Amino acid sequence: MITLITILILLSCIILGFFVLIQNPKGGGLTGTFGTMSSQVMGVKQSGDVMEKGTWTMIGIVAGLCIIAVFFIQRPAGGGQDNGKSAQKQTTQQKKK
């Protein structure tokens, strides 16, 4: 299941990159002044822009899939906690000898 979710995350990231790269830069990209940032916080000025909606949708999908993936990650067999206990048992057994 984790493999399927990982593939979906990768595909979503590729599509998100597509949406981001084909958008026109607003306010000159990195050359924009901080004074105009307040009007561009949520993206373009046109609320019906398909690219903006696609970007926000893909961000939500990637975030949701990452949260879901955490629930399917399996813990390694044997765990690291047993190693510490077995090492303590060995040292106490050596001290008894």
SEVEXTOR-53760 format. One record per atom (N, C-alpha, C): atom name; x, y, z. Coordinates in pm, whole numbers, plus 50000, padded with zeros to 5 digits. Example, Ala and Ser with C-alpha at 12.3 -4.5 7.8 and 13.67 -1.06 7.14 Angstrom:
// SEVEXTOR-53760
tornu atom N	east 51319	north 49431	up 50780
tornu atom CA	east 51230	north 49550	up 50780
tornu atom C	east 51320	north 49670	up 50780
tornu atom N	east 51285	north 49775	up 50708
tornu atom CA	east 51367	north 49894	up 50714
tornu atom C	east 51290	north 50003	up 50787
END
This chain:
// SEVEXTOR-53760
tornu atom N	east 50082	north 49881	up 50000
tornu atom CA	east 50000	north 50000	up 50000
tornu atom C	east 50086	north 50126	up 50000
tornu atom N	east 50198	north 50120	up 50074
tornu atom CA	east 50286	north 50236	up 50081
tornu atom C	east 50348	north 50266	up 49945
tornu atom N	east 50369	north 50161	up 49864
tornu atom CA	east 50424	north 50181	up 49730
tornu atom C	east 50327	north 50258	up 49643
tornu atom N	east 50200	north 50223	up 49650
tornu atom CA	east 50097	north 50294	up 49574
tornu atom C	east 50088	north 50440	up 49616
tornu atom N	east 50091	north 50465	up 49745
tornu atom CA	east 50083	north 50602	up 49794
tornu atom C	east 50206	north 50682	up 49751
tornu atom N	east 50323	north 50619	up 49755
tornu atom CA	east 50446	north 50686	up 49713
tornu atom C	east 50440	north 50723	up 49566
tornu atom N	east 50390	north 50633	up 49484
tornu atom CA	east 50376	north 50661	up 49340
tornu atom C	east 50278	north 50776	up 49318
tornu atom N	east 50168	north 50775	up 49391
tornu atom CA	east 50071	north 50884	up 49380
tornu atom C	east 50130	north 51018	up 49423
tornu atom N	east 50212	north 51017	up 49528
tornu atom CA	east 50277	north 51140	up 49572
tornu atom C	east 50372	north 51192	up 49465
tornu atom N	east 50450	north 51102	up 49406
tornu atom CA	east 50543	north 51144	up 49300
tornu atom C	east 50470	north 51200	up 49179
tornu atom N	east 50363	north 51135	up 49137
tornu atom CA	east 50285	north 51186	up 49023
tornu atom C	east 50223	north 51322	up 49057
tornu atom N	east 50174	north 51337	up 49178
tornu atom CA	east 50115	north 51464	up 49219
tornu atom C	east 50219	north 51575	up 49221
tornu atom N	east 50340	north 51542	up 49264
tornu atom CA	east 50447	north 51642	up 49266
tornu atom C	east 50486	north 51685	up 49124
tornu atom N	east 50487	north 51590	up 49032
tornu atom CA	east 50518	north 51623	up 48893
tornu atom C	east 50411	north 51714	up 48835
tornu atom N	east 50286	north 51683	up 48861
tornu atom CA	east 50176	north 51766	up 48811
tornu atom C	east 50179	north 51903	up 48877
tornu atom N	east 50211	north 51908	up 49006
tornu atom CA	east 50223	north 52036	up 49076
tornu atom C	east 50334	north 52120	up 49014
tornu atom N	east 50447	north 52058	up 48984
tornu atom CA	east 50555	north 52129	up 48918
tornu atom C	east 50514	north 52182	up 48783
tornu atom N	east 50435	north 52105	up 48710
tornu atom CA	east 50382	north 52151	up 48581
tornu atom C	east 50297	north 52276	up 48599
tornu atom N	east 50204	north 52274	up 48695
tornu atom CA	east 50119	north 52390	up 48719
tornu atom C	east 50200	north 52513	up 48759
tornu atom N	east 50300	north 52493	up 48841
tornu atom CA	east 50381	north 52607	up 48887
tornu atom C	east 50465	north 52664	up 48773
tornu atom N	east 50522	north 52578	up 48692
tornu atom CA	east 50612	north 52626	up 48586
tornu atom C	east 50539	north 52694	up 48471
tornu atom N	east 50414	north 52659	up 48444
tornu atom CA	east 50347	north 52721	up 48330
tornu atom C	east 50274	north 52850	up 48367
tornu atom N	east 50270	north 52884	up 48494
tornu atom CA	east 50205	north 53009	up 48534
tornu atom C	east 50294	north 53127	up 48499
tornu atom N	east 50229	north 53240	up 48468
tornu atom CA	east 50302	north 53363	up 48447
tornu atom C	east 50346	north 53418	up 48582
tornu atom N	east 50468	north 53469	up 48590
tornu atom CA	east 50510	north 53527	up 48718
tornu atom C	east 50430	north 53652	up 48749
tornu atom N	east 50387	north 53663	up 48872
tornu atom CA	east 50309	north 53779	up 48915
tornu atom C	east 50401	north 53880	up 48978
tornu atom N	east 50404	north 54001	up 48927
tornu atom CA	east 50488	north 54105	up 48986
tornu atom C	east 50636	north 54084	up 48959
tornu atom N	east 50672	north 54013	up 48856
tornu atom CA	east 50811	north 53998	up 48820
tornu atom C	east 50884	north 53889	up 48895
tornu atom N	east 50812	north 53800	up 48961
tornu atom CA	east 50877	north 53689	up 49031
tornu atom C	east 50962	north 53738	up 49148
tornu atom N	east 51089	north 53701	up 49149
tornu atom CA	east 51177	north 53739	up 49259
tornu atom C	east 51213	north 53888	up 49257
tornu atom N	east 51193	north 53955	up 49145
tornu atom CA	east 51226	north 54097	up 49136
tornu atom C	east 51115	north 54186	up 49187
tornu atom N	east 51001	north 54128	up 49226
tornu atom CA	east 50889	north 54208	up 49276
tornu atom C	east 50923	north 54274	up 49409
tornu atom N	east 50864	north 54389	up 49431
tornu atom CA	east 50890	north 54460	up 49557
tornu atom C	east 50800	north 54407	up 49665
tornu atom N	east 50838	north 54430	up 49790
tornu atom CA	east 50760	north 54380	up 49903
tornu atom C	east 50629	north 54455	up 49918
tornu atom N	east 50617	north 54571	up 49861
tornu atom CA	east 50494	north 54649	up 49871
tornu atom C	east 50377	north 54584	up 49799
tornu atom N	east 50405	north 54510	up 49695
tornu atom CA	east 50299	north 54446	up 49618
tornu atom C	east 50272	north 54305	up 49664
tornu atom N	east 50344	north 54258	up 49764
tornu atom CA	east 50328	north 54121	up 49811
tornu atom C	east 50192	north 54098	up 49875
tornu atom N	east 50134	north 54200	up 49936
tornu atom CA	east 50007	north 54182	up 50006
tornu atom C	east 49894	north 54146	up 49910
tornu atom N	east 49899	north 54198	up 49790
tornu atom CA	east 49794	north 54165	up 49694
tornu atom C	east 49819	north 54032	up 49625
tornu atom N	east 49938	north 53974	up 49643
tornu atom CA	east 49972	north 53851	up 49574
tornu atom C	east 49991	north 53733	up 49668
tornu atom N	east 49950	north 53747	up 49790
tornu atom CA	east 49970	north 53639	up 49886
tornu atom C	east 49895	north 53513	up 49844
tornu atom N	east 49775	north 53527	up 49798
tornu atom CA	east 49694	north 53412	up 49761
tornu atom C	east 49701	north 53382	up 49611
tornu atom N	east 49796	north 53437	up 49542
tornu atom CA	east 49812	north 53405	up 49401
tornu atom C	east 49770	north 53519	up 49311
tornu atom N	east 49716	north 53485	up 49196
tornu atom CA	east 49679	north 53585	up 49097
tornu atom C	east 49556	north 53662	up 49141
tornu atom N	east 49533	north 53775	up 49075
tornu atom CA	east 49419	north 53859	up 49112
tornu atom C	east 49287	north 53803	up 49060
tornu atom N	east 49294	north 53720	up 48956
tornu atom CA	east 49172	north 53661	up 48901
tornu atom C	east 49140	north 53535	up 48980
tornu atom N	east 49023	north 53534	up 49047
tornu atom CA	east 48990	north 53419	up 49131
tornu atom C	east 48952	north 53295	up 49050
tornu atom N	east 48915	north 53314	up 48924
tornu atom CA	east 48873	north 53201	up 48842
tornu atom C	east 48985	north 53138	up 48762
tornu atom N	east 49108	north 53171	up 48793
tornu atom CA	east 49220	north 53119	up 48717
tornu atom C	east 49237	north 52969	up 48739
tornu atom N	east 49236	north 52894	up 48632
tornu atom CA	east 49245	north 52749	up 48639
tornu atom C	east 49380	north 52704	up 48694
tornu atom N	east 49485	north 52773	up 48658
tornu atom CA	east 49619	north 52735	up 48704
tornu atom C	east 49632	north 52752	up 48855
tornu atom N	east 49577	north 52858	up 48908
tornu atom CA	east 49583	north 52880	up 49053
tornu atom C	east 49505	north 52772	up 49128
tornu atom N	east 49387	north 52742	up 49079
tornu atom CA	east 49307	north 52637	up 49143
tornu atom C	east 49374	north 52501	up 49133
tornu atom N	east 49436	north 52474	up 49019
tornu atom CA	east 49508	north 52349	up 49003
tornu atom C	east 49627	north 52339	up 49097
tornu atom N	east 49697	north 52451	up 49115
tornu atom CA	east 49812	north 52453	up 49206
tornu atom C	east 49768	north 52424	up 49348
tornu atom N	east 49666	north 52494	up 49395
tornu atom CA	east 49619	north 52474	up 49533
tornu atom C	east 49561	north 52335	up 49553
tornu atom N	east 49495	north 52283	up 49451
tornu atom CA	east 49441	north 52147	up 49460
tornu atom C	east 49553	north 52045	up 49472
tornu atom N	east 49656	north 52059	up 49391
tornu atom CA	east 49766	north 51964	up 49395
tornu atom C	east 49844	north 51975	up 49526
tornu atom N	east 49857	north 52095	up 49581
tornu atom CA	east 49922	north 52111	up 49711
tornu atom C	east 49843	north 52034	up 49817
tornu atom N	east 49711	north 52046	up 49812
tornu atom CA	east 49627	north 51974	up 49908
tornu atom C	east 49637	north 51824	up 49892
tornu atom N	east 49642	north 51778	up 49768
tornu atom CA	east 49653	north 51634	up 49742
tornu atom C	east 49787	north 51580	up 49793
tornu atom N	east 49896	north 51652	up 49765
tornu atom CA	east 50027	north 51607	up 49811
tornu atom C	east 50031	north 51605	up 49964
tornu atom N	east 49980	north 51709	up 50028
tornu atom CA	east 49980	north 51713	up 50174
tornu atom C	east 49896	north 51600	up 50232
tornu atom N	east 49779	north 51577	up 50176
tornu atom CA	east 49692	north 51470	up 50224
tornu atom C	east 49755	north 51333	up 50207
tornu atom N	east 49817	north 51309	up 50092
tornu atom CA	east 49881	north 51180	up 50068
tornu atom C	east 50000	north 51158	up 50162
tornu atom N	east 50073	north 51265	up 50192
tornu atom CA	east 50186	north 51251	up 50286
tornu atom C	east 50137	north 51216	up 50425
tornu atom N	east 50027	north 51275	up 50467
tornu atom CA	east 49970	north 51244	up 50599
tornu atom C	east 49919	north 51100	up 50601
tornu atom N	east 49853	north 51058	up 50494
tornu atom CA	east 49801	north 50922	up 50487
tornu atom C	east 49916	north 50820	up 50484
tornu atom N	east 50026	north 50855	up 50417
tornu atom CA	east 50140	north 50763	up 50406
tornu atom C	east 50199	north 50729	up 50542
tornu atom N	east 50193	north 50823	up 50635
tornu atom CA	east 50248	north 50799	up 50768
tornu atom C	east 50179	north 50682	up 50837
tornu atom N	east 50050	north 50667	up 50814
tornu atom CA	east 49974	north 50560	up 50878
tornu atom C	east 50007	north 50421	up 50823
tornu atom N	east 50064	north 50415	up 50704
tornu atom CA	east 50094	north 50286	up 50641
tornu atom C	east 50240	north 50245	up 50654
tornu atom N	east 50324	north 50328	up 50712
tornu atom CA	east 50465	north 50293	up 50729
tornu atom C	east 50475	north 50190	up 50840
tornu atom N	east 50543	north 50080	up 50812
tornu atom CA	east 50558	north 49973	up 50909
tornu atom C	east 50685	north 49992	up 50989
tornu atom N	east 50679	north 49956	up 51116
tornu atom CA	east 50798	north 49964	up 51200
tornu atom C	east 50887	north 49844	up 51168
tornu atom N	east 51017	north 49864	up 51177
tornu atom CA	east 51108	north 49752	up 51147
tornu atom C	east 51092	north 49641	up 51249
tornu atom N	east 51107	north 49516	up 51203
tornu atom CA	east 51096	north 49400	up 51291
tornu atom C	east 51214	north 49397	up 51387
tornu atom N	east 51190	north 49360	up 51510
tornu atom CA	east 51297	north 49353	up 51609
tornu atom C	east 51311	north 49480	up 51689
tornu atom N	east 51282	north 49593	up 51631
tornu atom CA	east 51284	north 49721	up 51702
tornu atom C	east 51416	north 49750	up 51770
tornu atom N	east 51447	north 49875	up 51789
tornu atom CA	east 51571	north 49916	up 51853
tornu atom C	east 51565	north 49904	up 52004
tornu atom N	east 51446	north 49893	up 52062
tornu atom CA	east 51434	north 49888	up 52208
tornu atom C	east 51482	north 49754	up 52263
tornu atom N	east 51464	north 49647	up 52192
tornu atom CA	east 51507	north 49515	up 52239
tornu atom C	east 51659	north 49505	up 52247
tornu atom N	east 51729	north 49574	up 52156
tornu atom CA	east 51874	north 49567	up 52156
tornu atom C	east 51933	north 49621	up 52286
tornu atom N	east 51878	north 49726	up 52336
tornu atom CA	east 51927	north 49782	up 52461
tornu atom C	east 51903	north 49690	up 52579
tornu atom N	east 51788	north 49625	up 52583
tornu atom CA	east 51755	north 49534	up 52693
tornu atom C	east 51842	north 49409	up 52688
tornu atom N	east 51865	north 49357	up 52568
tornu atom CA	east 51948	north 49237	up 52558
tornu atom C	east 52092	north 49268	up 52594
tornu atom N	east 52138	north 49389	up 52564
tornu atom CA	east 52274	north 49427	up 52601
tornu atom C	east 52286	north 49439	up 52752
tornu atom N	east 52182	north 49489	up 52818
tornu atom CA	east 52183	north 49499	up 52963
tornu atom C	east 52183	north 49360	up 53026
tornu atom N	east 52107	north 49267	up 52970
tornu atom CA	east 52104	north 49131	up 53021
tornu atom C	east 52240	north 49064	up 53009
tornu atom N	east 52307	north 49088	up 52898
tornu atom CA	east 52438	north 49028	up 52877
tornu atom C	east 52541	north 49082	up 52977
tornu atom N	east 52535	north 49210	up 53005
tornu atom CA	east 52631	north 49267	up 53100
tornu atom C	east 52604	north 49219	up 53241
tornu atom N	east 52475	north 49202	up 53277
tornu atom CA	east 52446	north 49152	up 53411
tornu atom C	east 52485	north 49005	up 53423
tornu atom N	east 52471	north 48928	up 53317
tornu atom CA	east 52510	north 48787	up 53320
tornu atom C	east 52661	north 48775	up 53329
tornu atom N	east 52735	north 48863	up 53264
tornu atom CA	east 52882	north 48860	up 53269
tornu atom C	east 52930	north 48899	up 53407
tornu atom N	east 52860	north 48992	up 53473
tornu atom CA	east 52900	north 49034	up 53608
tornu atom C	east 52877	north 48921	up 53708
tornu atom N	east 52772	north 48839	up 53688
tornu atom CA	east 52741	north 48729	up 53779
tornu atom C	east 52848	north 48620	up 53772
tornu atom N	east 52911	north 48604	up 53657
tornu atom CA	east 53014	north 48499	up 53639
tornu atom C	east 53134	north 48541	up 53713
END
